[in-house]
């Protein structure tokens, strides 16, 4: 089954072939390997998570634990192809932060085809995030 991912450069949705071929964005030709978390906003949040498996990191620049977990999220985004990672700055996107009751950050919310499946609060170890991915999205 082909996987849909958003380009980290332009945001275009792209279908990745399931056969391990190297892929480029159909719009801007950016390679779709070594992916990073994409930035989501109030404007594009619902459309972004609508299809596929996503882990969304609700964070803020002033949050120390958010800065601690950021490299772990980057590593996971680069190493996993079964789930997409996105980041939502709660200060810049108060509507979505409020809609998902992001009171304590960092907050990781797990979505499957636009439906929330679970959440993890705090700067947790990589193994705990991977376990949550398996539990909620596996």
C-alpha positions as CSV (number, residue, x, y, z in Angstrom):
1,X,0.0,0.0,0.0
2,X,1.4,3.4,-0.9
3,X,1.9,6.0,1.8
4,X,1.0,9.7,1.6
5,X,3.6,12.1,3.0
6,X,3.8,15.9,2.9
7,X,6.9,17.6,1.5
8,X,8.9,19.3,4.2
9,X,9.7,22.1,1.8
10,X,6.4,23.0,0.2
11,X,3.8,21.0,2.0
12,X,2.5,19.2,-1.1
13,X,1.0,15.8,-0.4
14,X,2.9,13.0,-2.2
15,X,2.3,9.3,-2.7
16,X,5.4,7.3,-1.8
17,X,5.8,4.0,-3.6
18,X,5.8,1.0,-1.2
19,X,8.7,-0.6,-3.0
20,X,11.5,1.5,-1.3
21,X,12.3,3.6,-4.3
22,X,13.7,7.1,-3.7
23,X,11.0,9.7,-4.2
24,X,10.9,13.4,-4.8
25,X,8.1,15.9,-4.3
26,X,5.9,16.1,-7.4
27,X,5.6,19.9,-7.0
28,X,9.1,21.2,-6.0
29,X,11.3,18.1,-6.6
30,X,12.6,18.0,-3.0
31,X,13.8,14.5,-2.0
32,X,11.3,12.8,0.3
33,X,14.0,10.9,2.2
34,X,15.5,11.9,5.6
35,X,12.2,13.5,6.5
36,X,11.9,16.1,9.2
37,X,8.8,17.0,11.2
38,X,6.6,19.4,9.3
39,X,5.3,22.6,10.8
40,X,1.5,22.7,11.1
41,X,-0.7,25.7,11.8
42,X,-4.3,26.5,12.7
43,X,-4.8,27.0,8.9
44,X,-3.5,23.6,7.7
45,X,-3.8,21.3,10.8
46,X,-7.0,19.4,9.9
47,X,-6.1,18.9,6.3
48,X,-2.6,17.7,7.2
49,X,-3.6,15.0,9.7
50,X,-6.7,14.0,7.7
51,X,-5.1,11.0,6.1
52,X,-2.4,8.6,7.4
53,X,-0.7,8.2,10.8
54,X,0.7,11.3,12.5
55,X,2.4,12.2,15.7
56,X,1.9,15.9,16.4
57,X,4.3,17.6,18.9
58,X,2.5,20.5,20.6
59,X,5.3,22.8,21.8
60,X,6.5,26.3,22.5
61,X,9.9,28.1,22.1
62,X,10.0,29.0,25.8
63,X,9.4,25.4,27.0
64,X,12.6,23.7,28.3
65,X,11.2,20.2,28.1
66,X,10.1,20.9,24.5
67,X,13.6,21.7,23.6
68,X,14.8,18.5,25.2
69,X,12.4,16.3,23.2
70,X,12.9,18.1,19.9
71,X,16.0,16.1,18.8
72,X,14.2,12.8,19.6
73,X,11.3,13.9,17.4
74,X,13.8,14.8,14.6
75,X,15.5,11.4,14.9
76,X,12.2,9.5,14.8
77,X,11.0,11.5,11.8
78,X,14.2,10.7,9.9
79,X,14.2,7.0,10.8
80,X,10.5,6.0,10.5
81,X,8.5,5.7,7.4
82,X,5.3,4.3,8.9
83,X,4.3,7.5,10.6
84,X,4.6,11.2,9.9
85,X,5.7,13.8,12.5
86,X,4.4,17.3,12.7
87,X,5.1,20.2,15.1
88,X,2.5,22.8,16.3
89,X,3.7,25.9,18.1
90,X,1.0,26.5,20.7
91,X,1.8,30.2,21.0
92,X,1.4,30.9,17.3
93,X,-1.6,28.5,16.8
94,X,-3.9,29.0,19.8
95,X,-7.1,27.7,18.1
96,X,-5.7,24.2,17.5
97,X,-3.9,24.2,20.8
98,X,-7.2,25.0,22.6
99,X,-9.2,22.5,20.5
100,X,-6.9,19.7,21.6
101,X,-6.6,21.0,25.2
102,X,-2.8,21.4,25.1
103,X,-2.5,22.5,28.7
104,X,0.8,20.8,29.4
105,X,3.6,20.7,26.9
106,X,5.4,19.0,25.3
107,X,2.3,17.1,24.3
108,X,2.5,14.3,21.7
109,X,-0.9,13.5,20.1
110,X,-1.3,10.4,17.9
111,X,-3.7,10.6,15.0
112,X,-4.9,8.0,12.5
113,X,-6.8,9.3,9.5
114,X,-7.7,12.5,11.4
115,X,-8.9,10.8,14.6
116,X,-7.0,11.2,17.9
117,X,-5.9,7.7,19.1
118,X,-3.8,8.7,22.2
119,X,-1.4,11.2,23.7
120,X,1.8,11.4,25.8
121,X,2.6,14.4,28.0
122,X,6.1,15.4,28.9
123,X,9.7,15.0,27.7
124,X,9.7,11.2,27.6
125,X,12.4,8.9,26.4
126,X,12.5,7.7,22.7
127,X,11.6,4.2,23.7
128,X,8.4,5.4,25.4
129,X,7.4,7.4,22.2
130,X,8.1,4.3,20.0
131,X,6.0,2.2,22.4
132,X,3.1,4.7,22.1
133,X,3.4,4.7,18.3
134,X,3.0,0.9,18.4
135,X,0.1,1.1,20.9
136,X,-1.9,3.9,19.2
137,X,-0.9,3.6,15.5
138,X,0.4,0.1,15.1
